[in-house]
Amino acid sequence: MCDPILVLGLGNSLQADDGVGCRVIEALMGRELPSGVEALDGGTPGVGLLHLLEGRSRVIIVDAAEMGRHPGEFVRFRPAEVTLTGSAERFSLHRTAVADALALARELALPMPEIVFYGVQPGRIGWSDELSPEVAAAVPELVDAVLEEARREA
């Protein structure tokens, strides 16, 4: 049997739409997950993201992503399909973005799982524990898309 697929929600649930990954995990926890699928709220792990990915073969990451789209719009992509702006040279232990952590992993030649991202265009980032109406409205469709992805991969 293959190791479980990890659905990893990232973000800060106290920063409005930045918490969309956390909200997706909350919604998934209220549903029956397919066999062989785990869901985890990863928060804002910084370089700890590498530890969360360690030993995994397949990971689905859900996170807010500035993509120049309409708030609530989400896009499925793999790291090789986009230009991630992370850099191992400007790496900081205090503020590490997902792209920076993945750049560090490449620089260190760490084994990485197969990753699929669901990036969600935020409408509002700031001190609030509520998603913007546009992003909140997108969560059910996003949860369905992530579950379908997990079922295909499981």
C-alpha positions in Angstrom: 0.0 0.0 0.0 1.2 3.5 -0.8 1.8 6.1 1.9 -1.1 8.4 2.5 -1.6 11.5 0.4 -1.3 14.6 2.6 -3.7 17.5 2.0 -1.8 20.4 3.6 -3.6 23.7 4.2 -1.3 26.7 4.7 -1.8 30.2 6.0 -2.7 32.3 9.0 -6.3 32.1 9.9 -6.0 35.5 11.7 -5.0 37.3 8.5 -8.3 37.1 6.6 -7.9 35.4 3.2 -4.4 34.2 4.0 -6.2 31.6 6.1 -8.0 30.0 3.2 -5.8 26.9 3.4 -6.8 26.5 7.1 -10.5 26.9 6.2 -10.3 24.2 3.5 -8.8 21.8 6.1 -11.5 22.6 8.6 -14.1 21.8 5.9 -12.4 18.6 4.9 -12.3 17.4 8.6 -16.1 17.7 8.5 -16.3 15.3 5.6 -15.4 11.6 5.1 -11.9 11.6 3.6 -11.1 8.9 1.0 -9.0 6.0 2.3 -5.3 6.8 2.1 -5.8 10.6 2.5 -4.8 12.7 5.5 -5.6 16.4 6.1 -3.4 18.8 8.1 -3.6 22.5 8.9 0.1 23.4 8.5 -0.4 27.0 9.6 2.6 29.2 8.6 5.4 26.7 8.8 8.2 28.7 7.2 11.2 26.4 6.8 9.2 23.8 8.8 7.4 23.1 5.6 10.3 20.9 4.6 9.7 18.8 7.7 6.0 18.5 6.8 6.9 17.2 3.4 9.6 14.9 4.6 9.0 11.2 3.8 5.9 11.9 1.8 5.4 10.8 -1.8 2.4 12.9 -2.7 1.1 16.2 -1.2 -1.7 18.6 -2.2 -1.0 22.1 -0.8 -3.8 24.7 -0.5 -2.7 28.3 0.1 -3.5 31.9 -0.7 -1.4 33.0 -3.7 -1.2 36.4 -5.4 -1.8 35.6 -9.0 -3.5 38.8 -10.3 -6.9 37.1 -10.6 -10.3 37.8 -9.1 -10.6 37.2 -5.4 -11.7 33.6 -4.7 -10.5 32.3 -8.1 -8.3 29.3 -7.6 -5.8 27.6 -9.9 -4.3 24.1 -9.8 -0.7 23.8 -10.7 2.5 21.9 -10.1 5.7 23.6 -9.2 7.3 22.9 -12.6 4.4 24.6 -14.3 5.0 28.0 -12.8 7.9 30.3 -11.9 8.1 30.2 -8.1 9.9 33.4 -7.0 11.7 31.8 -4.0 15.4 32.0 -3.5 17.8 30.1 -1.4 20.1 33.1 -1.5 17.7 35.5 0.3 16.4 32.8 2.6 15.4 33.9 6.1 14.5 31.8 9.1 12.1 34.6 10.2 9.9 35.0 7.1 10.0 32.0 4.8 7.5 31.7 2.0 6.5 28.4 0.4 8.6 29.3 -2.7 11.6 30.1 -0.5 11.3 26.7 1.3 11.1 24.8 -1.9 14.0 26.8 -3.3 16.1 25.8 -0.3 15.1 22.1 -0.7 16.3 22.2 -4.3 19.5 23.9 -3.3 20.1 21.2 -0.7 19.1 18.5 -3.1 16.5 17.2 -0.6 14.1 14.5 -1.8 10.7 16.1 -2.5 7.3 14.6 -2.9 5.1 15.0 -5.9 3.3 18.3 -5.1 0.1 19.7 -6.5 -0.8 23.3 -5.5 -4.2 24.9 -5.3 -3.5 28.6 -5.2 -6.4 30.9 -4.2 -6.4 34.5 -5.1 -6.9 36.5 -1.9 -9.2 39.6 -1.8 -8.1 40.9 1.6 -5.1 40.2 3.8 -5.2 41.9 7.2 -6.2 41.3 10.8 -9.4 39.4 10.7 -10.5 35.9 11.4 -13.0 36.0 8.6 -12.5 35.3 4.9 -13.6 37.9 2.4 -17.0 37.1 0.9 -15.5 36.1 -2.4 -13.0 33.7 -0.9 -15.5 32.3 1.5 -17.9 31.6 -1.4 -15.1 29.7 -3.2 -14.3 27.3 -0.3 -17.0 24.7 -1.1 -15.9 24.4 -4.7 -12.3 24.3 -3.7 -12.9 21.6 -1.1 -14.7 19.5 -3.8 -11.8 20.0 -6.2 -9.2 19.0 -3.6 -11.3 15.9 -2.7 -11.5 14.9 -6.3 -7.8 15.4 -6.7 -7.2 13.2 -3.7 -9.5 10.5 -4.9 -7.7 10.3 -8.3 -4.3 10.1 -6.5 -5.3 7.6 -3.8 
